[in-house]
């Protein structure tokens, strides 16, 4: 059963936490995902086997947490993540960020590097609101967002559409990663599938080239898609976490 954290911003964040050895591992999910996803639950089981502290949680507007998804934005969700890590963990943590969670983990790396022991990204999607959504919109779609404040897009993962808001786009521009130096002074492992239809392989290569650090590696997995949840992919996630902790 989920527990809840009330943040200073007035949001109620649902989470699952286990105690264990440190550094702990924190899973950061993707856009419109929740903490019950395959990767999050799989990593929690890995943590149980290794007696490792572990935290998974839902951003506001996601899963069991309070709030309306459409009202949220990258800055809000990064603030949720920072509150969860600050209040629910002790000492440096290994962040495992999937898709949008990869962007948020990079924002945390910039904001609180002293609390990060290592970083694992899975199909990291930094700046996706700008280099993905906005760059891919037609002029007509851009006009709809500017006029109506929202745009509905079909989702491959759900019967309900993705709703992209003007606030999401504008806030995303305030939280860009790729437009300024990015220091990752801790072990960092990036995982990326070559058949990812949502995050182009070029984004992973650009992030690798952009980041500054002495221990950063990118693994490309031929044929893996955005979910990155096959048995082989989950094993690679485990290996990456163990490598960072070694």
Secondary structure by P-SEA (a helix, b strand, c coil): cbbbbbccccbbbbbccccccccbbbbbbccccccccaaaaaaaaaaaaacccbbbbbcccccccccccccccaaaaaaaaaaaaacccccbbbbbbccaaaaaaaaaaacccccccbbbbcccccccccccccccccaaaaaaaaaccbbbbbbccccccccccaaaaaaaaaccccccccccccbbbbbbbcccccccaaaaaaaaaaccccbbbbbbbcccccccccaaaaaaaaaaaaaaac
